[in-house]
Amino acid sequence: MNKKTSVIISTVVGAVLIGGGIPLGIFLSDLFSFNGVDYSNLDASANEDNATALIRRYEADKSKSATELSATYSGAELVMIAENNVGEHENTQTVGIGLVNAAMGVKQSIYSSTVKKGDTYFMENLSKSSFVACAKRFYQAEDEVKTYTGTIIDEKSATWNDSPDTELSTKDHDEKWGKDLSRSSIYIVSSKTVLSEEVTQDGDNLKIHLSLDPLNSVIRYVKQMVNVSDLAQPPAFHSVDITYTIDQRMNLLERDINEVYDVTSFGVVSKNTTGHLVETLYYDGDYQFPSLSEHFDYSDYE
């Protein structure tokens, strides 16, 4: 943290203490204490179901509509099938737009995009608040993922370094970042991670609301959070709730994600941070990877 940022944070903290009349010891204890979570001994694969067996079962029922399938498949199984079906399309695009509400009223915008063209992939993550700004891009082809760091211009765009930070195999990228780009979602959805579920009809679509285990469902996700935001410690989640929209052909149309977690950055703890992200998926269009000199245009998706 630079000196200017430290002064700003100290001023804000001081204003809160004076204005609210909060005892200094109590406030500082809460502000700087962080009960971190050690995810290192948790096995992501051990918390996932046998997807091969599920998809084999689904293949025999593929002629049925999503509504018909919901009579014999759980909500978690329907989500796993829909996530698998994302990869069955030759070309897909996912656009995420969200907002994080952190400590002291700090709001952080989230913009993300993913493009799949055959067996090649692109992903961008942009995040900006008054205190921090993060920009990452990933290009995956064959067995290699190139990672680039950018400098935020505004919440929807960045300039990018000409040379990649790293060039990793998909296996090594998965280990560092939680998943390679061929995996459609960073969350672990399975019979082992779903705490509760609700399946409802919404016009022609199904809405599937899942409350996920805030520990085992985020084993992959916390790796991404640590590396994107350069966190000293992974966050500690309180809740993860996702509502999935699936059409009658079992295409995943949307993930509406709500999270609550504690996170520490630059020595300041943001407790009960709330994050809301809506990811919208598109299929079978002529989606293009932006070059390092091009911006992904989010204006068409707001």
Backbone hydrogen bonds in HBPLUS format (Angstrom, degrees):
<---DONOR---> <-ACCEPTOR-->    atom                        ^
c    i                          cat <-CA-CA->   ^        H-A-AA   ^      H-
h    n   atom  resd res      DA  || num        DHA   H-A  angle D-A-AA Bond
n    s   type  num  typ     dist DA aas  dist angle  dist       angle   num
A0006-SER N   A0002-ASN O   3.11 MM   4  6.39 158.4  2.16 150.7 157.0     1
A0007-VAL N   A0003-LYS O   3.04 MM   4  6.32 155.4  2.10 150.2 155.9     2
A0008-ILE N   A0004-LYS O   3.07 MM   4  6.37 158.1  2.12 148.9 154.7     3
A0009-ILE N   A0005-THR O   2.96 MM   4  6.22 169.3  1.97 158.3 160.0     4
A0010-SER N   A0006-SER O   2.95 MM   4  6.08 163.7  1.98 149.2 154.2     5
A0011-THR N   A0007-VAL O   2.93 MM   4  6.06 155.1  1.99 147.6 154.2     6
A0012-VAL N   A0008-ILE O   2.99 MM   4  6.26 160.6  2.03 152.7 157.6     7
A0013-VAL N   A0009-ILE O   2.90 MM   4  6.13 168.2  1.92 155.8 159.0     8
A0014-GLY N   A0010-SER O   2.88 MM   4  6.02 160.7  1.92 146.7 152.5     9
A0015-ALA N   A0011-THR O   2.93 MM   4  6.14 155.0  1.99 147.4 153.9    10
A0016-VAL N   A0012-VAL O   3.02 MM   4  6.29 155.5  2.08 151.3 157.7    11
A0017-LEU N   A0013-VAL O   3.00 MM   4  6.28 158.9  2.05 152.3 157.8    12
A0018-ILE N   A0014-GLY O   2.99 MM   4  6.20 165.7  2.01 154.0 157.1    13
A0019-GLY N   A0015-ALA O   2.86 MM   4  5.82 165.2  1.88 148.3 153.2    14
A0020-GLY N   A0016-VAL O   2.90 MM   4  5.71 154.5  1.97 142.0 148.9    15
A0021-GLY N   A0017-LEU O   2.98 MM   4  5.60 127.4  2.26 132.1 142.8    16
A0027-PHE N   A0023-PRO O   3.04 MM   4  6.21 168.9  2.05 160.3 163.9    17
A0028-LEU N   A0024-LEU O   2.89 MM   4  6.01 172.7  1.89 159.6 161.7    18
A0029-SER N   A0025-GLY O   2.96 MM   4  6.00 154.0  2.03 143.4 151.0    19
A0030-ASP N   A0026-ILE O   3.09 MM   4  6.30 158.5  2.14 148.0 152.9    20
A0031-LEU N   A0027-PHE O   2.80 MM   4  5.98 154.7  1.86 149.7 158.2    21
A0032-PHE N   A0028-LEU O   2.95 MM   4  5.88 163.2  1.97 149.5 151.8    22
A0033-SER N   A0029-SER O   3.11 MM   4  5.73 124.9  2.43 134.7 144.0    23
A0269-VAL N   A0031-LEU O   2.97 MM 238  5.35 143.2  2.11 154.5 166.1    24
A0042-LEU N   A0039-TYR O   2.98 MM   3  5.35 164.2  2.01 117.7 122.5    25
A0047-ASN N   A0044-ALA O   2.99 MM   3  5.39 149.6  2.08 109.8 119.1    26
A0048-GLU N   A0045-SER O   3.24 MM   3  5.22 166.0  2.26 105.0 108.0    27
A0051-ALA N   A0049-ASP O   2.98 MM   2  5.74 110.6  2.48 114.1  97.6    28
A0054-LEU N   A0050-ASN O   3.28 MM   4  6.59 160.1  2.32 148.9 154.6    29
A0055-ILE N   A0051-ALA O   2.90 MM   4  6.08 167.0  1.91 157.8 160.3    30
A0056-ARG N   A0052-THR O   2.99 MM   4  6.13 151.5  2.07 144.1 152.3    31
A0057-ARG N   A0053-ALA O   3.05 MM   4  6.26 152.8  2.12 143.0 149.9    32
A0058-TYR N   A0054-LEU O   2.91 MM   4  6.20 153.5  1.98 146.6 154.7    33
A0059-GLU N   A0055-ILE O   2.89 MM   4  6.06 149.8  1.98 146.3 153.3    34
A0061-ASP N   A0058-TYR O   2.79 MM   3  5.01 141.0  1.94 106.0 118.6    35
A0064-LYS N   A0061-ASP O   2.94 MM   3  5.73 166.0  1.96 128.2 132.9    36
A0069-LEU N   A0065-SER O   2.90 MM   4  6.19 158.4  1.95 152.0 158.6    37
A0066-ALA N   A0248-GLN O   3.02 MM 182  4.55 133.1  2.25 111.9 123.3    38
A0070-SER N   A0066-ALA O   2.97 MM   4  6.14 141.1  2.12 144.4 154.0    39
A0071-ALA N   A0068-GLU O   3.21 MM   3  5.75 162.6  2.24 112.3 117.6    40
A0072-THR N   A0069-LEU O   3.01 MM   3  5.66 153.3  2.08 118.6 125.4    41
A0073-TYR N   A0069-LEU O   2.89 MM   4  5.87 136.1  2.09 157.2 170.2    42
A0078-LEU N   A0074-SER O   2.96 MM   4  6.27 157.1  2.02 151.4 157.5    43
A0079-VAL N   A0075-GLY O   3.02 MM   4  6.29 154.7  2.09 147.5 154.1    44
A0080-MET N   A0076-ALA O   2.93 MM   4  6.22 159.0  1.98 149.4 155.3    45
A0081-ILE N   A0077-GLU O   2.94 MM   4  6.17 155.4  2.00 149.5 155.8    46
A0082-ALA N   A0078-LEU O   2.97 MM   4  6.18 163.0  2.00 146.9 151.7    47
A0083-GLU N   A0079-VAL O   2.82 MM   4  6.04 158.7  1.87 154.1 160.1    48
A0084-ASN N   A0080-MET O   3.00 MM   4  6.15 155.7  2.06 141.0 147.7    49
A0085-ASN N   A0081-ILE O   2.89 MM   4  6.18 148.2  2.00 146.6 156.1    50
A0086-VAL N   A0082-ALA O   3.22 MM   4  6.54 129.0  2.49 139.9 151.3    51
A0086-VAL N   A0083-GLU O   3.23 MM   3  5.37 141.8  2.39  98.8 109.1    52
A0087-GLY N   A0084-ASN O   3.18 MM   3  5.76 129.9  2.44 111.4 120.7    53
A0088-GLU N   A0085-ASN O   3.04 MM   3  4.93 143.9  2.18  96.1 107.2    54
A0089-HIS N   A0086-VAL O   3.37 MM   3  5.94 162.2  2.41 111.7 116.4    55
A0118-GLY N   A0090-GLU O   2.80 MM  28  4.93 165.6  1.82 150.8 153.6    56
A0284-ASP N   A0091-ASN O   2.83 MM 193  4.93 152.9  1.91 156.8 148.4    57
A0092-THR N   A0116-LYS O   3.08 MM  24  5.10 151.8  2.16 131.2 138.7    58
A0116-LYS N   A0092-THR O   2.92 MM  24  5.10 167.6  1.94 145.3 146.6    59
A0093-GLN N   A0282-TYR O   2.96 MM 189  5.07 152.6  2.04 139.4 140.9    60
A0282-TYR N   A0093-GLN O   2.73 MM 189  5.07 152.0  1.81 156.7 163.5    61
A0094-THR N   A0114-THR O   2.83 MM  20  5.01 157.8  1.88 145.9 150.9    62
A0114-THR N   A0094-THR O   2.83 MM  20  5.01 147.2  1.94 146.2 151.9    63
A0095-VAL N   A0280-THR O   2.95 MM 185  5.37 159.5  1.99 149.2 154.5    64
A0280-THR N   A0095-VAL O   2.88 MM 185  5.37 163.3  1.90 149.3 149.4    65
A0096-GLY N   A0112-SER O   2.80 MM  16  4.82 171.3  1.81 136.6 139.6    66
A0112-SER N   A0096-GLY O   2.89 MM  16  4.82 155.8  1.95 142.9 142.4    67
A0097-ILE N   A0278-VAL O   3.10 MM 181  5.61 154.4  2.17 142.2 146.8    68
A0278-VAL N   A0097-ILE O   3.12 MM 181  5.61 169.4  2.13 138.8 140.9    69
A0098-GLY N   A0110-ILE O   2.88 MM  12  4.78 159.5  1.92 141.3 141.7    70
A0110-ILE N   A0098-GLY O   2.94 MM  12  4.78 149.3  2.04 136.2 129.0    71
A0099-LEU N   A0276-HIS O   2.86 MM 177  5.52 148.3  1.97 152.2 161.6    72
A0276-HIS N   A0099-LEU O   2.98 MM 177  5.52 158.4  2.03 149.1 156.1    73
A0100-VAL N   A0108-GLN O   2.78 MM   8  4.94 157.4  1.83 144.3 152.1    74
A0108-GLN N   A0100-VAL O   2.81 MM   8  4.94 161.1  1.85 147.8 153.4    75
A0101-ASN N   A0274-THR O   2.80 MM 173  5.25 161.7  1.83 157.6 163.7    76
A0274-THR N   A0101-ASN O   3.11 MM 173  5.25 157.1  2.16 145.8 147.2    77
A0102-ALA N   A0106-VAL O   2.78 MM   4  5.14 167.2  1.79 169.6 168.2    78
A0106-VAL N   A0103-ALA O   3.13 MM   3  5.90 168.9  2.15 123.1 126.5    79
A0109-SER N   A0128-LYS O   2.81 MM  19  5.32 147.9  1.92 159.8 150.9    80
A0128-LYS N   A0109-SER O   3.15 MM  19  5.32 150.5  2.24 133.5 142.1    81
A0111-TYR N   A0126-LEU O   2.94 MM  15  5.11 165.4  1.96 150.0 151.8    82
A0126-LEU N   A0111-TYR O   2.78 MM  15  5.11 158.2  1.82 166.5 170.1    83
A0113-SER N   A0124-GLU O   3.08 MM  11  5.26 151.8  2.16 138.0 143.5    84
A0124-GLU N   A0113-SER O   2.83 MM  11  5.26 151.2  1.92 153.7 159.3    85
A0115-VAL N   A0122-PHE O   2.88 MM   7  5.09 156.6  1.94 139.4 145.1    86
A0122-PHE N   A0115-VAL O   2.89 MM   7  5.09 144.9  2.01 149.1 155.3    87
A0117-LYS N   A0120-THR O   2.93 MM   3  5.32 172.1  1.94 154.5 157.1    88
A0120-THR N   A0117-LYS O   3.06 MM   3  5.32 159.9  2.10 123.4 129.6    89
A0121-TYR N   A0140-GLN O   2.89 MM  19  4.96 161.2  1.92 144.7 149.2    90
A0140-GLN N   A0121-TYR O   2.89 MM  19  4.96 167.7  1.90 137.9 142.1    91
A0123-MET N   A0138-PHE O   2.94 MM  15  5.10 148.5  2.04 145.3 148.0    92
A0138-PHE N   A0123-MET O   2.80 MM  15  5.10 150.8  1.88 155.3 158.5    93
A0125-ASN N   A0136-LYS O   2.88 MM  11  5.25 161.6  1.92 155.0 157.6    94
A0136-LYS N   A0125-ASN O   2.97 MM  11  5.25 159.2  2.02 150.4 156.8    95
A0127-SER N   A0134-CYS O   2.93 MM   7  5.10 154.5  1.99 154.8 153.9    96
A0134-CYS N   A0127-SER O   2.77 MM   7  5.10 162.0  1.80 151.9 157.1    97
A0129-SER N   A0132-VAL O   2.81 MM   3  5.35 155.4  1.87 171.8 168.3    98
A0150-GLY N   A0135-ALA O   3.00 MM  15  4.85 161.8  2.04 129.0 129.0    99
A0137-ARG N   A0148-TYR O   2.92 MM  11  5.06 152.6  2.00 144.5 149.0   100
A0148-TYR N   A0137-ARG O   2.81 MM  11  5.06 162.6  1.84 149.0 152.5   101
A0139-TYR N   A0146-LYS O   2.98 MM   7  5.25 153.7  2.05 144.9 153.3   102
A0146-LYS N   A0139-TYR O   2.88 MM   7  5.25 167.3  1.90 150.4 151.8   103
A0141-ALA N   A0144-GLU O   3.04 MM   3  5.64 154.6  2.10 160.2 167.2   104
A0144-GLU N   A0141-ALA O   3.03 MM   3  5.64 157.8  2.08 133.5 140.6   105
A0170-THR N   A0143-ASP O   3.20 MM  27  5.40 132.5  2.43 112.2 116.0   106
A0145-VAL N   A0168-LEU O   2.72 MM  23  5.31 157.2  1.77 158.9 166.8   107
A0168-LEU N   A0145-VAL O   2.96 MM  23  5.31 153.5  2.03 155.2 150.4   108
A0147-THR N   A0166-THR O   3.07 MM  19  5.43 162.9  2.10 149.7 153.5   109
A0165-ASP N   A0147-THR O   2.63 MM  18  5.58 149.4  1.72 157.9 168.7   110
A0161-ASN N   A0149-THR O   3.28 MM  12  6.19 168.7  2.29 158.4 160.1   111
A0151-THR N   A0159-THR O   2.75 MM   8  5.24 152.9  1.82 149.9 159.4   112
A0159-THR N   A0151-THR O   2.92 MM   8  5.24 156.3  1.98 144.6 146.3   113
A0153-ILE N   A0157-SER O   2.93 MM   4  5.57 169.6  1.94 131.4 134.3   114
A0154-ASP N   A0157-SER O   3.38 MM   3  5.48 160.1  2.42 130.5 135.0   115
A0157-SER N   A0154-ASP O   3.26 MM   3  5.48 166.4  2.28 112.4 116.3   116
A0173-HIS N   A0169-SER O   2.82 MM   4  6.03 157.9  1.86 156.2 163.5   117
A0174-ASP N   A0170-THR O   2.90 MM   4  5.98 155.5  1.96 142.7 149.1   118
A0175-GLU N   A0171-LYS O   3.09 MM   4  6.35 152.7  2.16 142.1 149.3   119
A0176-LYS N   A0172-ASP O   2.99 MM   4  6.25 152.7  2.07 145.9 152.7   120
A0177-TRP N   A0173-HIS O   2.74 MM   4  5.70 171.1  1.75 159.4 162.4   121
A0178-GLY N   A0174-ASP O   2.85 MM   4  4.88 133.9  2.06 130.0 135.2   122
A0183-ARG N   A0180-ASP O   3.25 MM   3  6.05 161.9  2.29 121.0 125.5   123
A0188-ILE N   A0217-SER O   2.99 MM  29  4.52 162.6  2.02 132.2 136.0   124
A0193-THR N   A0190-SER O   3.16 MM   3  5.30 151.3  2.24 103.7 111.7   125
A0194-VAL N   A0190-SER O   3.19 MM   4  6.19 137.2  2.38 156.2 163.4   126
A0213-ASP N   A0193-THR O   2.66 MM  20  5.05 157.2  1.71 154.8 161.1   127
A0195-LEU N   A0211-SER O   2.71 MM  16  5.46 155.8  1.77 158.6 166.4   128
A0211-SER N   A0196-SER O   2.98 MM  15  5.26 168.7  2.00 147.4 149.5   129
A0198-GLU N   A0209-HIS O   2.90 MM  11  5.11 139.8  2.07 141.6 151.3   130
A0209-HIS N   A0198-GLU O   2.82 MM  11  5.11 164.4  1.85 155.7 156.7   131
A0200-THR N   A0207-LYS O   2.89 MM   7  5.23 163.8  1.92 153.8 159.3   132
A0207-LYS N   A0200-THR O   2.83 MM   7  5.23 169.2  1.84 157.8 160.4   133
A0202-ASP N   A0205-ASN O   2.77 MM   3  5.15 173.5  1.77 156.8 154.5   134
A0205-ASN N   A0202-ASP O   3.06 MM   3  5.15 155.2  2.12 127.2 123.8   135
A0206-LEU N   A0246-ILE O   2.82 MM  40  5.20 168.2  1.84 159.0 162.5   136
A0246-ILE N   A0206-LEU O   2.96 MM  40  5.20 161.6  2.00 148.4 154.3   137
A0208-ILE N   A0244-TYR O   2.84 MM  36  5.05 162.5  1.87 148.0 154.0   138
A0244-TYR N   A0208-ILE O   2.80 MM  36  5.05 166.4  1.82 143.0 143.6   139
A0210-LEU N   A0242-ILE O   2.83 MM  32  5.41 171.0  1.84 160.4 162.1   140
A0242-ILE N   A0210-LEU O   2.97 MM  32  5.41 163.0  2.00 157.5 161.4   141
A0212-LEU N   A0240-VAL O   2.83 MM  28  5.36 168.6  1.85 166.1 168.7   142
A0217-SER N   A0213-ASP O   3.22 MM   4  5.56 154.0  2.30 140.6 146.5   143
A0222-VAL N   A0218-VAL O   2.96 MM   4  5.96 164.6  1.98 160.5 158.5   144
A0223-LYS N   A0220-ARG O   3.18 MM   3  5.67 133.7  2.41 107.9 119.2   145
A0224-GLN N   A0221-TYR O   3.01 MM   3  5.24 116.0  2.44 101.6 116.5   146
A0225-MET N   A0221-TYR O   3.00 MM   4  6.37 160.1  2.05 154.9 160.8   147
A0226-VAL N   A0222-VAL O   2.95 MM   4  6.07 163.9  1.98 147.8 151.6   148
A0227-ASN N   A0223-LYS O   3.14 MM   4  6.31 163.1  2.17 148.1 152.3   149
A0228-VAL N   A0224-GLN O   2.86 MM   4  5.92 163.4  1.88 157.1 162.0   150
A0229-SER N   A0225-MET O   3.10 MM   4  5.94 166.1  2.12 144.5 149.0   151
A0230-ASP N   A0226-VAL O   2.81 MM   4  5.28 108.8  2.32 128.4 142.5   152
A0231-LEU N   A0226-VAL O   2.96 MM   5  4.68 143.5  2.10 124.8 135.3   153
A0236-ALA N   A0262-ASP O   2.91 MM  26  5.15 157.5  1.96 146.1 153.4   154
A0262-ASP N   A0236-ALA O   2.78 MM  26  5.15 160.8  1.82 147.2 151.3   155
A0238-HIS N   A0260-VAL O   2.71 MM  22  5.37 176.0  1.71 149.8 149.6   156
A0239-SER N   A0260-VAL O   3.26 MM  21  5.26 158.3  2.31 138.9 140.0   157
A0260-VAL N   A0239-SER O   3.07 MM  21  5.26 152.8  2.15 145.2 143.8   158
A0241-ASP N   A0258-ASN O   2.86 MM  17  5.20 173.7  1.86 165.5 166.8   159
A0258-ASN N   A0241-ASP O   2.80 MM  17  5.20 160.0  1.84 161.6 167.4   160
A0243-THR N   A0256-ASP O   2.91 MM  13  5.03 159.4  1.95 138.1 144.1   161
A0256-ASP N   A0243-THR O   2.88 MM  13  5.03 157.3  1.93 141.9 149.4   162
A0245-THR N   A0254-GLU O   2.96 MM   9  5.07 157.6  2.02 141.5 145.0   163
A0253-LEU N   A0245-THR O   2.75 MM   8  5.38 167.2  1.77 158.5 161.1   164
A0247-ASP N   A0251-ASN O   2.98 MM   4  5.42 160.2  2.02 151.3 153.9   165
A0250-MET N   A0247-ASP O   2.99 MM   3  5.36 151.9  2.07 119.6 121.1   166
A0281-LEU N   A0253-LEU O   3.01 MM  28  5.13 172.6  2.01 135.8 137.3   167
A0255-ARG N   A0279-GLU O   2.89 MM  24  5.10 153.7  1.96 144.7 153.0   168
A0279-GLU N   A0255-ARG O   2.85 MM  24  5.10 166.2  1.87 154.7 158.2   169
A0257-ILE N   A0277-LEU O   2.80 MM  20  5.14 171.8  1.80 167.0 164.1   170
A0277-LEU N   A0257-ILE O   2.99 MM  20  5.14 156.2  2.05 140.6 148.2   171
A0259-GLU N   A0275-GLY O   2.92 MM  16  5.08 154.5  1.98 148.9 154.0   172
A0275-GLY N   A0259-GLU O   2.99 MM  16  5.08 159.5  2.03 135.8 140.1   173
A0261-TYR N   A0273-THR O   2.93 MM  12  5.24 154.2  2.00 143.2 151.7   174
A0273-THR N   A0261-TYR O   2.72 MM  12  5.24 140.2  1.88 161.3 157.9   175
A0263-VAL N   A0270-SER O   3.04 MM   7  5.34 154.3  2.11 134.0 142.0   176
A0270-SER N   A0263-VAL O   2.73 MM   7  5.34 176.0  1.73 173.0 172.8   177
A0265-SER N   A0268-VAL O   3.01 MM   3  5.49 163.1  2.03 150.8 152.0   178
A0268-VAL N   A0265-SER O   3.04 MM   3  5.49 167.6  2.06 120.1 122.4   179
A0294-GLU N   A0291-SER O   2.99 MM   3  5.14 164.1  2.02 111.3 115.8   180
A0301-TYR N   A0298-TYR O   2.95 MM   3  5.54 166.0  1.97 123.2 127.7   181
